[in-house]
Amino acid sequence: MFHYLDNAATTPVRPEAAQAALEAMTEGWGNPSSQYALGKQAADRMKGWRADLAGALGCGPEEVYFTSCGSESDNWAISGALECNRRAGKHIITTAIEHAAVLEPIKALERQGYEVTYLQPDRRGRIDPAQAAAALRPDTALVSMMLVNNELGAVLPVKEVAQAIKRAGCPALLHCDAVQGFLKVPFTPRELGVDLLSVSGHKIHAPKGVGALYVRKGVRLPPLIRGGGQEGGYRSGTEATSQIAAFAAAARLGAVSFQEDTTRMAELKAYTLDRLAREIPEAEVLVPDGAPHILPISLPGYKSEVVVRFLSDRGVYLSSGSACHRGRPSHVFAALKLPKALLDGALRVSFSYDTSRENVNALMDGLKGAKEQLFTTLS
């Protein structure tokens, strides 16, 4: 048996989502663009799946466009927003702690002549909305701010920034990477005031390989892929119906149990914090509040990658930061300007609706074992 505590990296596919994918592959496998009965049945199912995801997001089905992943949604939102808002100017505002799927395309645009303002977090990963308001200019074409940071769990002030854009009369479009926020913190795109919003399937117990982009009604992005005209002409290519079916099922069920799931995750987070304080007082909690499913901690004096391997050998799985970094230093933790000992020992624990106290107990036993057995070589 293993104890999985890295749900911010990916989540296990829930049985209902796997069953939905299987049915789409074995029963409703027609091409939704085909005009005969089998194709029309698939097209009808696509409408239902789109409505399911829209219902979980709290938006209209006509505002949801399926993609292959959250990274694609982020890239499309950024390039598309700047293209359709090109007359506004060439200034972009983002944060220093965005996911690489936002930062890398923005850095590429910076090399092409765009001017970028990177908002800096405080030590707890918080972004001051006043900092964003002060950065707005008449030529700001895009603001991109994530809802929940994937490494820290910090919740960013997206709604407040949307209000600041409106007050300033700024022409900027607002994009939000909500991959870690979807079904973890309460929101709808309209409540946030965003124009574009990205989500991903494998963070909510659907398979990898499917995501979506919310595009506010009235915003007309250029097509991402040209061809047969699928996804309203924005993203051509035969739809990945099995992944979409699973994504819709996971979203629908997650929306129904949202309050119960988030309460459970918050309780597990509090339980973990209590045990850390009592049993491993030298462990530092980097962000004690924030979203209910992410808890970043540090064991000063220990190398996080060694601790991760030690725990893995004992069947406890967590991350030494974001799995997307593949061993490189995290730009997120670096932005916090932490002391080197805290930076070196940073770990990310992340929960899900099916995480148990038994999983947390195994983590605590593993951390205490790491402290005892690795101390002489890493102190």
Solvent accessible surface area in square Angstrom, and as a share of the most:
residue,aa,sasa,rsa
1,M,179,0.80
2,F,118,0.49
3,H,23,0.10
4,Y,58,0.22
5,L,0,0.00
6,D,18,0.09
7,N,7,0.04
8,A,2,0.01
9,A,19,0.15
10,T,33,0.19
11,T,5,0.03
12,P,66,0.41
13,V,61,0.35
14,R,29,0.11
15,P,101,0.63
16,E,81,0.36
17,A,0,0.00
18,A,49,0.38
19,Q,89,0.40
20,A,22,0.17
21,A,11,0.08
22,L,87,0.43
23,E,66,0.30
24,A,2,0.01
25,M,109,0.49
26,T,80,0.47
27,E,110,0.49
28,G,4,0.04
29,W,156,0.55
30,G,5,0.05
31,N,58,0.30
32,P,17,0.11
33,S,56,0.36
34,S,24,0.15
35,Q,139,0.62
36,Y,139,0.53
37,A,69,0.53
38,L,52,0.26
39,G,0,0.00
40,K,110,0.47
41,Q,102,0.45
42,A,1,0.01
43,A,28,0.22
44,D,89,0.46
45,R,92,0.34
46,M,9,0.04
47,K,142,0.60
48,G,34,0.33
49,W,33,0.12
50,R,42,0.15
51,A,47,0.37
52,D,38,0.20
53,L,0,0.00
54,A,1,0.01
55,G,59,0.57
56,A,19,0.15
57,L,2,0.01
58,G,37,0.36
59,C,27,0.16
60,G,18,0.17
61,P,59,0.37
62,E,98,0.44
63,E,12,0.05
64,V,2,0.01
65,Y,30,0.11
66,F,5,0.02
67,T,6,0.04
68,S,43,0.27
69,C,44,0.26
70,G,6,0.06
71,S,48,0.31
72,E,33,0.15
73,S,0,0.00
74,D,2,0.01
75,N,62,0.32
76,W,3,0.01
77,A,0,0.00
78,I,1,0.00
79,S,61,0.40
80,G,1,0.01
81,A,0,0.00
82,L,6,0.03
83,E,80,0.36
84,C,50,0.30
85,N,24,0.12
86,R,126,0.46
87,R,208,0.76
88,A,23,0.17
89,G,17,0.17
90,K,101,0.43
91,H,0,0.00
92,I,0,0.00
93,I,0,0.00
94,T,0,0.00
95,T,0,0.00
96,A,17,0.13
97,I,0,0.00
98,E,0,0.00
99,H,40,0.18
100,A,38,0.30
101,A,10,0.08
102,V,0,0.00
103,L,10,0.05
104,E,93,0.42
105,P,24,0.15
106,I,0,0.00
107,K,78,0.33
108,A,31,0.24
109,L,27,0.13
110,E,68,0.31
111,R,184,0.67
112,Q,124,0.55
113,G,53,0.51
114,Y,37,0.14
115,E,91,0.41
116,V,18,0.10
117,T,44,0.26
118,Y,62,0.24
119,L,1,0.01
120,Q,84,0.37
121,P,17,0.11
122,D,59,0.31
123,R,111,0.41
124,R,77,0.28
125,G,0,0.00
126,R,132,0.48
127,I,7,0.04
128,D,79,0.41
129,P,47,0.29
130,A,62,0.48
131,Q,60,0.27
132,A,2,0.01
133,A,40,0.31
134,A,89,0.69
135,A,17,0.13
136,L,25,0.13
137,R,79,0.29
138,P,123,0.77
139,D,49,0.25
140,T,0,0.00
141,A,0,0.00
142,L,0,0.00
143,V,1,0.01
144,S,0,0.00
145,M,1,0.00
146,M,4,0.02
147,L,7,0.04
148,V,1,0.00
149,N,0,0.00
150,N,10,0.05
151,E,0,0.00
152,L,0,0.00
153,G,0,0.00
154,A,3,0.02
155,V,69,0.40
156,L,4,0.02
157,P,19,0.12
158,V,2,0.01
159,K,98,0.41
160,E,77,0.35
161,V,0,0.00
162,A,15,0.11
163,Q,82,0.37
164,A,5,0.04
165,I,14,0.07
166,K,173,0.73
167,R,179,0.65
168,A,66,0.51
169,G,66,0.63
170,C,18,0.11
171,P,60,0.38
172,A,9,0.07
173,L,22,0.11
174,L,3,0.02
175,H,0,0.00
176,C,0,0.00
177,D,6,0.03
178,A,0,0.00
179,V,18,0.10
180,Q,10,0.04
181,G,0,0.00
182,F,3,0.01
183,L,23,0.12
184,K,18,0.07
185,V,20,0.11
186,P,110,0.69
187,F,26,0.11
188,T,34,0.20
189,P,0,0.00
190,R,201,0.73
191,E,103,0.46
192,L,15,0.07
193,G,40,0.39
194,V,3,0.01
195,D,17,0.09
196,L,0,0.00
197,L,0,0.00
198,S,0,0.00
199,V,1,0.00
200,S,3,0.02
201,G,0,0.00
202,H,38,0.17
203,K,25,0.10
204,I,6,0.03
205,H,12,0.05
206,A,1,0.00
207,P,29,0.18
208,K,130,0.55
209,G,36,0.35
210,V,1,0.01
211,G,0,0.00
212,A,0,0.00
213,L,0,0.00
214,Y,9,0.03
215,V,6,0.03
216,R,95,0.35
217,K,147,0.62
218,G,68,0.65
219,V,14,0.08
220,R,184,0.67
221,L,6,0.03
222,P,38,0.24
223,P,45,0.29
224,L,62,0.31
225,I,74,0.38
226,R,183,0.67
227,G,66,0.64
228,G,69,0.67
229,G,37,0.36
230,Q,25,0.11
231,E,13,0.06
232,G,73,0.70
233,G,28,0.27
234,Y,20,0.08
235,R,47,0.17
236,S,5,0.03
237,G,36,0.35
238,T,86,0.50
239,E,30,0.13
240,A,47,0.36
241,T,19,0.11
242,S,18,0.11
243,Q,57,0.25
244,I,5,0.02
245,A,2,0.01
246,A,0,0.00
247,F,0,0.00
248,A,0,0.00
249,A,3,0.03
250,A,0,0.00
251,A,0,0.00
252,R,105,0.38
253,L,48,0.24
254,G,8,0.08
255,A,40,0.31
256,V,124,0.71
257,S,28,0.18
258,F,39,0.16
259,Q,127,0.57
260,E,128,0.57
261,D,19,0.10
262,T,15,0.09
263,T,58,0.34
264,R,97,0.36
265,M,4,0.02
266,A,46,0.35
267,E,106,0.47
268,L,8,0.04
269,K,13,0.06
270,A,57,0.44
271,Y,40,0.15
272,T,1,0.00
273,L,44,0.22
274,D,71,0.37
275,R,30,0.11
276,L,4,0.02
277,A,71,0.55
278,R,148,0.54
279,E,46,0.21
280,I,0,0.00
281,P,97,0.61
282,E,82,0.37
283,A,13,0.10
284,E,57,0.25
285,V,32,0.18
286,L,2,0.01
287,V,2,0.01
288,P,60,0.38
289,D,86,0.45
290,G,35,0.34
291,A,1,0.01
292,P,20,0.13
293,H,1,0.01
294,I,0,0.00
295,L,0,0.00
296,P,0,0.00
297,I,1,0.00
298,S,0,0.00
299,L,2,0.01
300,P,48,0.30
301,G,33,0.32
302,Y,13,0.05
303,K,77,0.33
304,S,10,0.07
305,E,84,0.38
306,V,38,0.22
307,V,1,0.01
308,V,34,0.19
309,R,142,0.52
310,F,17,0.07
311,L,0,0.00
312,S,47,0.30
313,D,118,0.61
314,R,117,0.43
315,G,12,0.11
316,V,4,0.02
317,Y,83,0.32
318,L,11,0.05
319,S,10,0.07
320,S,53,0.34
321,G,1,0.01
322,S,11,0.07
323,A,60,0.47
324,C,69,0.41
325,H,22,0.10
326,R,213,0.78
327,G,84,0.81
328,R,165,0.60
329,P,123,0.78
330,S,15,0.10
331,H,57,0.25
332,V,1,0.00
333,F,4,0.02
334,A,54,0.42
335,A,14,0.11
336,L,8,0.04
337,K,161,0.68
338,L,17,0.08
339,P,69,0.43
340,K,139,0.59
341,A,50,0.38
342,L,11,0.05
343,L,60,0.30
344,D,37,0.19
345,G,1,0.01
346,A,4,0.03
347,L,1,0.00
348,R,2,0.01
349,V,0,0.00
350,S,0,0.00
351,F,0,0.00
352,S,1,0.01
353,Y,57,0.22
354,D,75,0.39
355,T,3,0.02
356,S,32,0.21
357,R,139,0.51
358,E,93,0.42
359,N,16,0.08
360,V,0,0.00
361,N,52,0.27
362,A,21,0.16
363,L,0,0.00
364,M,0,0.00
365,D,89,0.46
366,G,6,0.06
367,L,0,0.00
368,K,57,0.24
369,G,13,0.12
370,A,0,0.00
371,K,48,0.20
372,E,125,0.56
373,Q,110,0.49
374,L,26,0.13
375,F,111,0.46
376,T,117,0.68
377,T,107,0.62
378,L,41,0.21
379,S,94,0.60
